């Protein structure tokens, strides 16, 4: 993380704080996400589980949907994601799941500009992707509808 810019380190710290607030009583796997918007606002999210598993939401979608609801039309520039069991024992970078990739792709496609993604475990190596399209090169979008 020390190799990141101070802005990117701060964004990852916001994601870590969000992860520690996650509601994950079933999986005990916590995820935090922080976005920085083009207006400078930081929006965070964390995973929210539910006993009826399909009813929960991942941290990335909580943050992206919150940004879309609160700041419609404002571009997402960067996203930081951190994930680990509650004991902070996982140190491999954890990328977004498929559902989150599709949701992020929708926003990236809609704003017609890439979203930088940074992801890590509880600590350790941080991976960077310049665009969601690097993680999901054959996205399904409105052009197929």
N, C-alpha and C positions, 0 to 999 in steps of 0.2 A: 504494500500500500504506500510505502514511502516514495515510490517512483511516480505516484500520481501527482497532478498539480494540486495546489492547496484547495481550489474549488472542488475538485473531484474527491479529494480526501474528506472534505467537509460533507459532501453529498453521501459518501459511503458511511460516514459516522452517523448521519441522519437515518440511513437505512438500518444500521446496527441498533440504534435507539428504537426504531420502529419494530425490529425483530423481537426485541426484549418485551414488547407490549403485545405480541401476538396471542391470539386465543387458539391454542392447539392442545386441548385436553385429551384428544383421542390418539393422535399420531405422535405427540410430543416433539414434532418437527416444526421449528419456527422459521418464518421467512419474513424479512423486512425489505421494503422497497422505498426509494426516495427518487423523485423526479425533480428536475429543474426546468422551469418553463422559460420561454423567451422573455417574459416580463420580470424574471428574477425570482419569482415565487417558487418555493420548494413545497411539494406535496408528497406526503408519505402514506404508506399503506402497509398492512401486515396481514398474514393469513388469518382467516376467521372460519373456524371449523364448526360443524354442526353434527349432532348425532345422526341426522339424515344426511349422509355424506354428500350427495349431490347439491345440497343447499349451501355449502360453504363456498368461500372464495379465496383464491390465492392472493398474495400480497401485491403482485404486479397488477392484477386486474382491479383490486381495490384502489390502488394509487391512480391508475390510468383512468378509470371510470370517475373517480373523485375529481381529477383534474378536468376531465371533459364536462362534468356537471357544474363545477364551480367556475371554470375559466374556458367556456366554449370558444373555439376558434384560436386559442393561444397555443402556439407550438410547444411540444415537448422537445427539449434539446438533448437531455441526458437522463439516463436511468441507472441507478445503483441498486444492486440486489445482493443480499446476504442471506444464507440459509444454513441451518444446523439443528441437530437435536438440542433440547433445552440445556443440556450440560456443556454446550459449546465444543463438543468433541470432534466435529467434522470440519476439516480444513481443506477440502478440495472445492474448487469453484463449482457452483451449482447454477446452471443456466435456467431460463424460464421453461416451464412445461409447454406442451403443445397447445393447450387452450390459451395460455398466456401469450405465446408467440403469435397466435392468430389474432388475438385482441390487440396486441401491440402493432402488428402489421396493419390492422385497420386504421389505426391512428397515424402511423407513418405514411401510409398510402394517401389518406385524407389530407394530411398537411403538406404532402408533396416534398418532404425533406426527411432525411434520415434521423433516427434517434440513436445516439451513442449508448451502448449498454456496457456496464461494468458489473461483473459478478464474482462472488467469492463464497467460501464457506464461512465459518465463524471467524476465521483469521487466515493468514497465509496468502497464497497467490491470488492475484486479481486478474481475471481475463477481461479483455476489451473486445467488443465488436463495434465496428463503425456504423452498422446499420442492422436492423432486425432482418433485413433481406439476406445478410450473410449467414444467419442461423436458420432461416427458412427461405431458401432460394426460389422455391416454386410455390409461392403463396397463392392461396385462393382469395380472390378479391371480387369487387363488383363487376369486373369485366367478364366474369363467367356467368353472371345472372341475366 
